[in-house]
Amino acid sequence: MKITHFASTADRYGDMCIVDFDSYVIMIDGGRTKKDAVVLSKAFKGKRLHCFILSHWHNDHYGFIKFDLDKKKDRLLKYYGYGSAEIIKKIINVEEDKKNNIIESGLDKMIILPKIKKQNVWTKFYSSHITSDEENDNSLVTVIKYNNINYFSFGDATPDAIKNYNKEIFYLINNSPNPIIKLPHHGSLGNCSALLEKINNNGKIRYIISGLGGDYVYDTVKAVLSNVSNYLYWVAKRDSNYYGTESFRQAQQNYGNRFVYANRVIVNPDGSIRCIKEDLSR
């Protein structure tokens, strides 16, 4: 098993991740654009998409659903118009869609997916249980534990959401060897700082940020890497408007190889991380 975070072809935002098994994959969020859907489709060509996990209903997360459904549903989406989460939700009916294996927030339990169970993968999803019209407040946390991989994906979780998650999440993080954490909301300083306050930085922690959400890059890198044993992998377009700015140069200069900017970030089966810096989506 390996976990790959892909850079969205959109310049800002965009989460897209594939958990790859030998003959099938599960997807955690699906990017924003039609090109994102193409990148993801190519990435698991020849394998079956077993399950789509949607952290929350924002359009930089459900692009794969929007552009890569079967023909019947694709026609319905075209008829009703793209860009409406509510319409897509009505069409797909996704509290837990048995037919399409789409999992969406509102859970707080273990989901037993037969193929994943056979692979001895411990997978659990947590909801913030907040009643809110702000979709980020409802971000689903995905936890995957498999051999040497201890992976925690926080969607776009807000500080309020982080306060309301089950304490079990933070117990698991703080008691896992070498955890890997996908930080919330594309590196937003407030969201990341709220999460960091819940984590005991004892030993090496690897952090991943997906996409670019603003001009706060250096402050976020500084907050994450204040512990000298931590590593941060920022996955985004190589030709992003933010790549090469003074903020990036400062982060790279001050934190050296503990701050890596790449087009793809891959968690290997042994729990190590490797990066691909070339943009392979073109």
Backbone bond lengths (Angstrom), bond angles and torsions (degrees), N, CA, C in turn:
res aa  C-N    CA-C-N  psi(-1)  N-CA   C-N-CA  omega(-1)  CA-C   N-CA-C  phi
1 M - - - 1.463 - - 1.518 110.20 -
2 K 1.338 116.88 140.43 1.454 121.02 172.16 1.524 108.80 -141.59
3 I 1.316 116.19 156.26 1.463 122.66 -178.32 1.522 107.67 -119.85
4 T 1.346 116.88 126.05 1.460 120.41 -178.90 1.517 110.58 -121.93
5 H 1.330 116.00 124.89 1.470 122.26 170.04 1.519 108.16 -96.01
6 F 1.330 115.74 126.95 1.457 122.12 -179.72 1.526 109.56 -105.09
7 A 1.331 116.11 146.19 1.456 119.99 173.28 1.523 109.22 -75.54
8 S 1.323 116.65 131.48 1.460 119.98 174.84 1.522 109.41 -67.88
9 T 1.331 116.31 147.92 1.463 120.43 176.62 1.522 111.70 -76.11
10 A 1.339 117.51 -10.64 1.466 121.34 171.64 1.527 108.00 -74.60
11 D 1.319 116.79 148.97 1.468 118.29 -176.56 1.522 111.74 -72.36
12 R 1.329 116.66 -32.34 1.454 119.58 -179.49 1.524 109.81 -124.28
13 Y 1.320 114.72 151.32 1.455 122.73 177.17 1.527 110.57 64.36
14 G 1.315 117.12 -162.61 1.451 121.09 178.51 1.512 114.17 92.35
15 D 1.349 117.34 110.65 1.458 123.78 173.24 1.524 108.35 -113.38
16 M 1.330 116.71 132.94 1.469 119.81 177.03 1.525 108.87 -155.42
17 C 1.332 115.14 122.09 1.461 121.05 -172.05 1.519 109.62 -144.25
18 I 1.344 116.14 140.36 1.460 122.01 177.04 1.527 109.17 -123.48
19 V 1.338 115.86 132.32 1.461 122.38 171.06 1.525 106.38 -102.06
20 D 1.316 116.18 113.48 1.461 123.34 -166.03 1.521 111.44 -104.79
21 F 1.338 115.43 119.33 1.448 122.50 171.49 1.533 107.87 -104.20
22 D 1.298 118.90 179.70 1.463 120.64 -173.30 1.525 112.84 -61.94
23 S 1.316 117.37 -41.47 1.463 119.06 -173.75 1.530 113.39 -122.12
24 Y 1.302 117.99 -1.75 1.463 120.98 -179.23 1.513 109.68 -152.95
25 V 1.329 115.67 167.24 1.463 120.90 179.27 1.521 109.26 -134.28
26 I 1.347 115.64 157.71 1.454 121.16 162.65 1.524 106.69 -116.92
27 M 1.317 116.77 150.43 1.452 121.65 -176.52 1.521 109.41 -118.38
28 I 1.329 116.10 134.79 1.463 121.57 173.48 1.520 106.89 -110.58
29 D 1.304 117.06 104.93 1.462 124.96 -176.02 1.531 110.98 65.12
30 G 1.337 115.57 154.70 1.458 119.51 -168.87 1.508 115.82 -132.79
31 G 1.337 117.92 30.18 1.452 119.32 174.76 1.515 114.11 72.23
32 R 1.331 114.91 -164.31 1.462 120.05 -171.41 1.528 114.75 -122.73
33 T 1.323 117.16 -35.83 1.463 121.09 -168.67 1.523 112.01 -111.39
34 K 1.329 114.71 169.93 1.459 119.68 175.36 1.525 110.44 -63.03
35 K 1.345 116.27 -36.25 1.466 119.98 176.26 1.525 111.19 -62.88
36 D 1.328 116.93 -35.90 1.469 119.93 175.71 1.521 110.66 -60.14
37 A 1.337 116.45 -44.60 1.466 120.79 179.23 1.524 110.61 -61.15
38 V 1.328 116.55 -37.54 1.472 120.71 178.40 1.526 110.54 -66.50
39 V 1.343 116.38 -44.99 1.465 120.71 178.57 1.527 110.53 -57.77
40 L 1.321 116.74 -45.72 1.463 120.90 -179.39 1.524 111.46 -66.44
41 S 1.329 116.92 -42.10 1.463 120.72 179.68 1.527 110.86 -61.24
42 K 1.328 116.83 -42.57 1.464 120.65 178.36 1.518 111.06 -64.68
43 A 1.331 115.99 -34.38 1.465 120.54 -175.51 1.521 112.05 -66.17
44 F 1.324 118.20 -30.93 1.472 118.69 179.01 1.526 112.27 -117.05
45 K 1.322 116.57 27.42 1.460 121.06 177.56 1.524 110.05 -56.19
46 G 1.325 115.59 130.38 1.452 120.74 -178.79 1.512 114.06 88.56
47 K 1.331 116.62 -4.34 1.464 120.86 177.57 1.518 109.69 -118.47
48 R 1.307 116.36 158.91 1.461 121.08 -178.46 1.519 110.06 -90.71
49 L 1.355 116.42 135.53 1.468 120.56 171.37 1.515 107.44 -80.23
50 H 1.320 115.31 105.28 1.465 120.12 -174.00 1.527 112.24 -81.46
51 C 1.334 116.72 -32.68 1.458 119.17 -173.64 1.518 109.46 -159.61
52 F 1.342 116.41 137.89 1.466 122.00 173.71 1.529 107.73 -112.05
53 I 1.333 116.62 121.65 1.463 122.14 179.67 1.521 107.75 -105.76
54 L 1.309 116.49 117.86 1.461 121.51 -178.02 1.524 108.85 -105.35
55 S 1.340 116.51 116.58 1.463 118.73 -176.69 1.521 111.40 -68.25
56 H 1.331 117.70 -37.67 1.467 121.70 177.57 1.529 108.21 -170.40
57 W 1.336 115.86 165.58 1.456 120.67 -172.16 1.529 111.65 -90.71
58 H 1.314 117.03 72.78 1.456 121.92 167.05 1.528 108.60 -119.78
59 N 1.334 116.89 147.64 1.462 119.19 -168.50 1.520 114.69 -71.33
60 D 1.333 118.45 -6.47 1.465 119.01 173.41 1.524 111.25 -92.51
61 H 1.337 115.89 11.17 1.464 121.56 177.95 1.529 112.13 -123.72
62 Y 1.326 118.80 -25.11 1.465 119.02 -176.37 1.530 113.47 -109.03
63 G 1.338 117.84 22.63 1.457 120.87 -179.43 1.519 113.49 -56.76
64 F 1.347 117.39 -37.37 1.464 119.59 -178.93 1.523 110.96 -64.80
65 I 1.332 116.76 -40.06 1.462 120.03 176.70 1.518 110.34 -63.55
66 K 1.304 115.09 -41.84 1.457 121.80 -175.50 1.530 112.49 -63.82
67 F 1.321 116.33 -37.99 1.458 119.62 -171.62 1.524 114.93 -111.07
68 D 1.321 118.88 -7.69 1.462 118.34 -171.12 1.526 113.29 -132.63
69 L 1.332 116.94 32.13 1.459 120.35 175.01 1.528 110.37 -79.86
70 D 1.335 116.49 170.73 1.460 118.54 175.75 1.523 109.94 -65.39
71 K 1.312 116.63 167.47 1.474 120.92 -169.23 1.525 112.28 -59.53
72 K 1.318 117.79 -40.48 1.459 119.86 -177.38 1.529 110.78 -62.30
73 K 1.306 117.03 -49.65 1.457 119.97 -178.51 1.517 111.11 -71.01
74 D 1.337 116.20 -31.39 1.455 118.88 177.07 1.525 110.07 -62.70
75 R 1.331 117.26 -39.37 1.470 120.30 178.09 1.521 110.37 -65.01
76 L 1.322 117.31 -39.86 1.457 120.07 178.38 1.525 111.09 -62.57
77 L 1.342 115.62 -41.44 1.457 118.84 179.48 1.526 111.19 -64.73
78 K 1.306 116.50 -40.38 1.459 119.79 178.67 1.527 110.35 -65.53
79 Y 1.322 115.89 -37.45 1.472 119.85 -178.93 1.524 110.92 -66.96
80 Y 1.318 117.14 -43.22 1.466 120.47 -178.04 1.524 113.03 -83.87
81 G 1.316 117.21 -19.00 1.460 120.36 179.23 1.519 111.97 99.98
82 Y 1.307 116.10 139.54 1.457 121.25 179.36 1.522 111.06 -75.46
83 G 1.327 115.57 161.91 1.454 120.73 168.40 1.511 115.34 95.90
84 S 1.344 118.40 -2.74 1.454 119.90 179.79 1.522 110.00 -106.99
85 A 1.323 116.90 108.47 1.463 120.56 179.37 1.520 111.20 -60.59
86 E 1.329 117.29 -39.81 1.461 120.21 -177.38 1.527 111.28 -62.90
87 I 1.340 116.20 -41.08 1.468 119.69 178.74 1.517 109.73 -64.73
88 I 1.321 116.94 -44.42 1.460 119.55 -179.47 1.523 110.11 -63.01
89 K 1.328 117.16 -39.85 1.462 120.50 179.50 1.526 111.04 -62.03
90 K 1.335 116.23 -40.89 1.465 119.89 179.96 1.522 111.22 -65.74
91 I 1.333 115.79 -38.39 1.463 119.68 -178.93 1.525 110.89 -69.34
92 I 1.321 116.12 -42.39 1.459 119.57 -172.85 1.531 112.05 -89.37
93 N 1.345 117.22 -28.88 1.469 121.79 178.84 1.531 110.49 57.06
94 V 1.332 115.79 70.88 1.458 118.85 -163.72 1.522 118.22 -110.79
95 E 1.287 121.72 36.44 1.466 116.33 170.78 1.533 108.96 -59.43
96 E 1.311 116.58 -49.04 1.471 121.64 165.32 1.517 105.34 -156.75
97 D 1.310 116.21 94.91 1.454 122.96 -171.89 1.526 109.06 -81.78
98 K 1.333 116.12 106.32 1.464 120.74 -176.33 1.526 111.28 -63.41
99 K 1.330 115.62 -40.43 1.463 120.04 -174.98 1.515 111.43 -68.69
100 N 1.335 117.09 -43.41 1.452 120.75 -172.94 1.528 113.40 -101.75
101 N 1.337 117.30 -3.10 1.464 120.98 179.31 1.523 112.38 52.52
102 I 1.326 115.19 49.97 1.460 121.03 174.83 1.517 107.81 -108.62
103 I 1.330 117.09 127.57 1.460 121.46 -179.55 1.516 108.53 -113.27
104 E 1.334 116.79 131.13 1.463 121.68 -175.24 1.516 109.28 -131.32
105 S 1.329 117.16 164.53 1.459 121.24 -172.81 1.523 112.26 -59.86
106 G 1.336 115.45 164.71 1.455 121.84 -174.37 1.516 110.24 110.48
107 L 1.328 117.53 6.50 1.456 122.77 -179.65 1.529 108.97 -102.58
108 D 1.273 117.46 -176.31 1.468 124.61 168.16 1.519 105.21 -178.98
109 K 1.307 115.56 55.39 1.452 118.90 -169.98 1.520 110.19 -157.24
110 M 1.323 113.83 172.44 1.448 120.57 174.42 1.524 108.69 -81.44
111 I 1.318 116.68 133.29 1.453 121.41 173.03 1.525 107.21 -105.45
112 I 1.316 116.97 121.28 1.457 120.21 -179.92 1.522 108.61 -92.20
113 L 1.309 115.88 103.66 1.455 122.08 175.50 1.529 106.89 -99.93
114 P 1.334 118.32 118.75 1.471 121.42 -168.81 1.528 114.49 -49.60
115 K 1.320 117.56 -47.72 1.467 118.93 -176.80 1.516 111.34 -66.89
116 I 1.332 116.00 -37.17 1.461 119.63 179.64 1.524 109.84 -68.30
117 K 1.323 116.17 -38.83 1.465 120.11 178.34 1.527 110.75 -59.98
118 K 1.328 117.26 -41.44 1.461 120.94 178.87 1.521 112.22 -62.49
119 Q 1.347 116.48 -28.73 1.457 120.98 -179.60 1.532 112.06 -85.47
120 N 1.341 117.50 2.77 1.470 122.15 -178.80 1.526 112.41 59.61
121 V 1.320 115.79 39.15 1.461 121.28 177.71 1.523 108.23 -97.77
122 W 1.329 116.09 124.92 1.464 121.54 178.26 1.518 107.09 -89.41
123 T 1.331 116.55 113.90 1.467 121.50 -176.11 1.514 109.18 -127.55
124 K 1.334 116.35 129.85 1.453 120.29 179.22 1.522 109.45 -142.95
125 F 1.334 115.78 149.25 1.456 121.83 -177.77 1.523 109.00 -124.20
126 Y 1.331 115.93 136.95 1.461 121.14 -177.12 1.520 110.40 -123.77
127 S 1.314 115.46 137.06 1.458 121.72 175.63 1.526 109.12 -104.74
128 S 1.342 115.70 154.94 1.466 119.86 177.39 1.533 111.66 -79.39
129 H 1.343 116.63 -17.38 1.464 122.43 -178.17 1.525 112.50 59.61
130 I 1.312 116.60 29.65 1.460 120.75 175.64 1.530 109.22 -94.90
131 T 1.334 116.75 135.38 1.454 120.74 172.07 1.518 107.68 -89.65
132 S 1.321 116.66 106.24 1.456 120.50 -172.21 1.511 110.16 -153.47
133 D 1.324 116.25 146.42 1.459 121.35 174.36 1.528 111.14 -83.21
134 E 1.320 117.11 -10.68 1.460 121.31 177.93 1.526 108.76 -84.47
135 E 1.344 115.84 111.20 1.456 119.87 -173.91 1.530 112.94 -58.38
136 N 1.332 117.80 -34.40 1.463 119.26 -179.82 1.517 112.43 -60.77
137 D 1.344 116.59 -31.23 1.467 120.44 176.93 1.526 111.54 -61.78
138 N 1.337 116.13 -24.27 1.460 121.37 -175.39 1.525 113.18 -99.34
139 S 1.324 117.08 14.56 1.465 120.19 -176.57 1.528 111.85 -58.46
140 L 1.306 113.87 133.90 1.457 122.40 178.59 1.526 109.69 -86.10
141 V 1.332 116.59 134.07 1.460 121.09 174.59 1.525 108.62 -95.63
142 T 1.321 116.33 129.45 1.470 121.91 177.72 1.520 109.08 -108.50
143 V 1.325 116.24 127.50 1.465 121.85 177.75 1.526 108.48 -116.11
144 I 1.333 116.48 127.82 1.457 121.96 177.64 1.523 108.23 -127.64
145 K 1.329 115.74 124.25 1.465 121.15 176.95 1.528 107.70 -124.28
146 Y 1.328 114.91 122.76 1.464 119.96 -176.71 1.526 108.63 -151.57
147 N 1.318 117.20 111.81 1.464 121.41 -177.86 1.533 110.15 50.09
148 N 1.329 118.10 -114.24 1.463 121.26 -177.10 1.519 113.68 -90.33
149 I 1.339 117.44 4.11 1.460 121.05 179.95 1.526 109.78 -97.80
150 N 1.333 116.65 124.01 1.468 123.39 172.99 1.517 106.57 -126.53
151 Y 1.328 115.82 98.52 1.468 121.72 -166.27 1.525 110.48 -119.21
152 F 1.347 115.70 135.50 1.461 121.95 -177.47 1.529 108.48 -134.16
153 S 1.329 116.25 118.95 1.473 120.92 -177.66 1.524 109.11 -114.23
154 F 1.348 117.65 123.41 1.460 122.37 -170.87 1.524 114.43 -104.98
155 G 1.322 118.89 15.69 1.461 119.18 178.03 1.516 111.56 53.35
156 D 1.335 116.37 -130.03 1.457 121.79 176.89 1.528 110.53 -115.58
157 A 1.315 116.35 36.03 1.461 122.33 -171.80 1.527 112.80 -51.34
158 T 1.324 115.98 132.87 1.467 123.42 177.60 1.533 109.83 -87.48
159 P 1.340 117.60 166.25 1.468 119.32 174.17 1.536 112.54 -55.27
160 D 1.338 117.67 -39.29 1.469 120.13 178.55 1.522 111.12 -64.29
161 A 1.334 116.41 -41.33 1.460 119.80 178.31 1.524 110.40 -62.34
162 I 1.323 116.40 -44.91 1.466 121.31 -177.95 1.529 110.99 -60.85
163 K 1.325 117.42 -36.59 1.468 121.28 176.90 1.522 112.02 -65.16
164 N 1.342 116.39 -26.56 1.463 119.74 -172.54 1.528 114.54 -102.96
165 Y 1.334 117.84 -2.01 1.458 118.68 177.88 1.523 110.73 -69.20
166 N 1.317 114.86 154.02 1.456 121.56 175.22 1.534 109.72 -56.60
167 K 1.328 117.22 133.44 1.460 121.61 -178.52 1.523 112.55 -61.60
168 E 1.330 115.73 -17.54 1.463 119.94 179.78 1.531 111.39 -58.94
169 I 1.344 117.01 -34.34 1.465 120.40 179.93 1.521 110.20 -57.34
170 F 1.313 116.29 -48.97 1.465 120.70 -174.92 1.530 111.34 -73.87
171 Y 1.335 116.35 -29.62 1.462 119.73 172.94 1.527 109.84 -62.98
172 L 1.337 115.68 -44.26 1.462 120.02 179.84 1.529 111.33 -63.21
173 I 1.337 116.39 -42.86 1.465 119.69 178.64 1.526 110.35 -61.70
174 N 1.322 115.72 -48.65 1.463 120.47 -173.37 1.521 113.27 -72.74
175 N 1.332 116.43 -13.58 1.463 119.51 -179.48 1.528 112.62 -117.15
176 S 1.325 116.46 13.79 1.461 120.80 176.45 1.524 109.71 -101.48
177 P 1.331 118.00 138.19 1.463 119.54 175.36 1.529 110.41 -71.92
178 N 1.318 116.88 129.79 1.464 122.46 176.03 1.529 113.99 49.67
179 P 1.318 118.31 58.01 1.468 119.53 -179.56 1.529 112.40 -66.49
180 I 1.328 114.92 152.78 1.466 122.34 175.47 1.517 106.74 -117.78
181 I 1.336 116.97 124.02 1.457 121.51 -172.92 1.520 110.20 -122.80
182 K 1.346 116.59 120.48 1.460 120.67 171.85 1.513 106.27 -84.15
183 L 1.346 115.59 109.51 1.459 121.51 -174.74 1.529 111.94 -69.62
184 P 1.339 116.98 155.99 1.465 120.19 -174.94 1.518 114.56 -79.13
185 H 1.300 114.95 152.19 1.469 126.10 166.00 1.517 113.61 53.16
186 H 1.332 116.08 49.12 1.463 122.04 167.31 1.530 112.72 57.57
187 G 1.317 115.93 29.85 1.457 120.19 176.88 1.514 115.64 90.93
188 S 1.315 117.42 12.24 1.467 120.04 178.11 1.530 109.91 -55.30
189 L 1.332 116.83 125.58 1.462 121.20 -173.10 1.524 112.16 -59.55
190 G 1.349 117.73 -45.90 1.459 120.26 -178.48 1.514 112.52 -62.58
191 N 1.333 116.78 -43.84 1.462 121.06 -179.89 1.526 110.71 -66.21
192 C 1.342 116.61 -45.17 1.463 120.63 -179.28 1.529 111.13 -65.25
193 S 1.321 117.03 -42.11 1.460 120.61 -179.19 1.523 111.24 -63.00
194 A 1.344 116.87 -38.71 1.464 120.46 177.95 1.526 110.96 -61.32
195 L 1.325 116.43 -38.04 1.466 120.20 178.11 1.528 111.02 -72.74
196 L 1.312 117.49 -43.45 1.463 121.00 -178.44 1.529 111.96 -59.31
197 E 1.324 116.59 -31.81 1.466 120.70 178.78 1.528 112.06 -65.11
198 K 1.332 116.38 -20.95 1.468 120.87 -178.62 1.529 112.70 -91.31
199 I 1.321 116.23 -5.21 1.461 120.23 -171.24 1.521 110.37 -111.30
200 N 1.332 115.66 133.98 1.461 120.86 173.67 1.522 108.51 -85.44
201 N 1.315 116.78 112.65 1.458 120.22 -177.25 1.525 111.46 -82.16
202 N 1.315 115.86 60.21 1.457 120.91 178.08 1.524 108.56 -100.45
203 G 1.315 116.55 102.51 1.457 119.70 -177.43 1.515 111.34 96.43
204 K 1.325 115.63 179.73 1.457 121.68 -173.70 1.518 111.51 -74.83
205 I 1.352 115.82 128.14 1.456 121.85 172.34 1.528 107.21 -123.16
206 R 1.345 116.84 133.11 1.447 121.56 175.54 1.515 108.86 -100.74
207 Y 1.327 116.72 127.86 1.456 122.47 179.94 1.526 109.69 -113.29
208 I 1.334 115.67 144.46 1.459 121.99 175.74 1.521 108.30 -123.57
209 I 1.329 116.62 134.47 1.460 122.08 171.29 1.515 107.83 -116.93
210 S 1.319 116.52 133.08 1.457 121.52 -177.60 1.521 110.16 -112.27
211 G 1.334 116.33 122.18 1.459 120.57 178.96 1.513 111.94 82.30
212 L 1.320 115.02 176.03 1.461 121.61 -179.45 1.519 109.04 -128.01
213 G 1.314 116.09 124.89 1.447 119.22 -176.00 1.513 115.72 -111.30
214 G 1.319 119.46 -1.38 1.454 118.72 -178.40 1.510 113.13 168.93
215 D 1.306 116.29 -169.43 1.461 122.28 -174.58 1.523 113.12 -94.22
216 Y 1.322 116.98 27.28 1.457 120.50 -175.16 1.527 111.05 -103.23
217 V 1.323 117.92 19.65 1.457 121.64 -169.94 1.527 112.17 -54.56
218 Y 1.312 117.67 -53.00 1.460 119.15 -172.98 1.527 111.48 -63.85
219 D 1.330 117.28 -41.91 1.463 120.10 -178.86 1.526 111.15 -62.55
220 T 1.321 116.94 -37.49 1.461 120.13 178.63 1.527 110.86 -69.70
221 V 1.316 116.65 -44.63 1.470 120.35 177.46 1.522 110.01 -58.18
222 K 1.310 117.04 -44.42 1.470 122.14 179.94 1.525 110.98 -60.68
223 A 1.342 116.41 -42.87 1.467 119.95 -179.50 1.524 111.27 -65.46
224 V 1.326 116.63 -41.81 1.466 120.83 -177.53 1.526 111.29 -70.91
225 L 1.333 116.92 -39.65 1.461 121.02 -172.61 1.528 113.35 -97.55
226 S 1.329 116.39 16.81 1.467 119.00 177.11 1.527 110.99 -62.17
227 N 1.335 116.43 -29.58 1.459 120.51 171.62 1.528 108.11 -86.73
228 V 1.314 116.58 123.48 1.471 120.64 -169.84 1.525 113.25 -70.29
229 S 1.322 118.55 -6.84 1.464 119.67 178.49 1.527 112.32 -96.59
230 N 1.332 117.34 -5.59 1.461 120.68 -178.21 1.527 112.38 -82.42
231 Y 1.331 115.21 155.93 1.458 122.84 175.17 1.521 109.09 -127.54
232 L 1.341 116.64 146.71 1.462 121.66 179.07 1.524 109.87 -130.22
233 Y 1.333 115.87 125.90 1.457 122.64 177.41 1.521 108.35 -114.14
234 W 1.321 115.93 118.00 1.472 120.75 -177.59 1.519 107.78 -107.94
235 V 1.339 116.53 114.27 1.457 120.82 -176.95 1.524 109.31 -102.50
236 A 1.331 115.86 119.59 1.465 121.83 -179.07 1.521 109.02 -162.56
237 K 1.330 115.85 170.61 1.466 120.79 179.67 1.527 111.52 -56.71
238 R 1.333 114.35 139.64 1.457 118.24 178.76 1.525 111.41 -68.40
239 D 1.328 117.07 -30.00 1.466 120.34 -179.30 1.531 111.74 -100.09
240 S 1.339 115.59 23.83 1.458 119.50 178.59 1.529 110.88 -58.60
241 N 1.331 115.79 150.99 1.469 120.65 176.00 1.528 111.97 -60.96
242 Y 1.352 117.09 -20.01 1.451 120.57 -176.87 1.519 112.79 -94.40
243 Y 1.332 116.26 -16.62 1.457 119.00 179.85 1.532 109.33 -69.94
244 G 1.312 116.08 133.25 1.452 120.19 178.49 1.516 114.65 84.51
245 T 1.333 118.20 1.89 1.458 120.28 176.51 1.524 109.90 -71.77
246 E 1.308 116.41 169.24 1.460 120.86 178.67 1.531 110.72 -59.32
247 S 1.328 116.21 -35.77 1.460 120.73 179.12 1.526 110.81 -61.03
248 F 1.335 117.41 -45.85 1.462 120.83 177.98 1.524 110.94 -65.50
249 R 1.319 116.82 -44.57 1.467 119.90 -178.55 1.533 110.79 -60.14
250 Q 1.327 115.22 -39.97 1.461 119.97 179.69 1.521 110.71 -64.46
251 A 1.325 116.19 -42.99 1.462 120.44 179.93 1.529 110.67 -64.15
252 Q 1.327 116.44 -45.51 1.460 119.80 -179.52 1.527 111.96 -65.40
253 Q 1.315 116.46 -37.56 1.462 120.74 -179.48 1.524 111.33 -68.49
254 N 1.327 115.97 -42.31 1.471 119.98 -174.39 1.525 113.43 -79.24
255 Y 1.339 117.37 -28.09 1.460 119.18 -172.07 1.521 113.71 -119.15
256 G 1.316 117.27 1.65 1.460 121.17 171.39 1.505 113.86 51.21
257 N 1.339 116.62 -132.03 1.468 119.66 -175.14 1.518 113.51 -79.90
258 R 1.326 117.83 1.96 1.472 119.12 173.89 1.525 111.46 -83.20
259 F 1.330 117.33 -10.83 1.466 122.55 175.01 1.521 107.51 -119.69
260 V 1.346 115.98 112.89 1.460 121.22 -176.20 1.521 109.24 -121.57
261 Y 1.332 115.44 130.16 1.463 122.15 178.03 1.516 107.34 -110.31
262 A 1.341 117.86 122.48 1.458 120.54 -172.12 1.520 111.21 -146.52
263 N 1.326 115.04 164.77 1.458 121.27 178.22 1.526 111.93 -85.34
264 R 1.328 115.78 -27.53 1.470 120.83 174.57 1.515 108.82 -141.72
265 V 1.310 115.21 142.17 1.456 121.61 176.75 1.526 107.31 -124.09
266 I 1.319 116.30 121.79 1.462 121.66 -172.43 1.522 110.02 -117.97
267 V 1.331 115.83 124.89 1.464 121.84 173.15 1.524 107.00 -91.74
268 N 1.319 116.80 114.80 1.460 122.57 -177.21 1.525 111.48 -77.31
269 P 1.346 117.07 162.72 1.473 119.90 -179.05 1.521 114.22 -56.32
270 D 1.338 117.56 -28.68 1.466 119.80 -179.86 1.524 112.86 -85.56
271 G 1.353 117.26 3.19 1.456 121.40 178.75 1.515 114.14 91.42
272 S 1.331 117.80 -5.41 1.461 120.26 175.74 1.525 109.74 -76.54
273 I 1.337 116.73 165.28 1.467 121.41 -178.24 1.524 109.14 -123.41
274 R 1.317 116.17 134.38 1.459 120.76 172.24 1.523 109.12 -126.49
275 C 1.307 116.06 157.33 1.464 121.22 -174.61 1.521 110.84 -125.82
276 I 1.327 115.78 145.50 1.457 122.76 172.02 1.515 106.34 -114.36
277 K 1.305 116.66 120.99 1.452 120.24 -174.12 1.528 112.97 -97.50
278 E 1.336 117.90 -10.77 1.453 120.03 177.56 1.515 109.95 -82.89
279 D 1.336 116.18 146.04 1.462 121.59 176.45 1.531 107.43 -83.92
280 L 1.333 116.64 105.27 1.454 121.39 -176.56 1.527 112.57 -95.76
281 S 1.313 117.09 8.69 1.472 120.24 -176.52 1.520 112.11 -87.66
282 R 1.323 118.58 -6.09 1.466 120.63 -175.34 1.509 111.28 -88.55
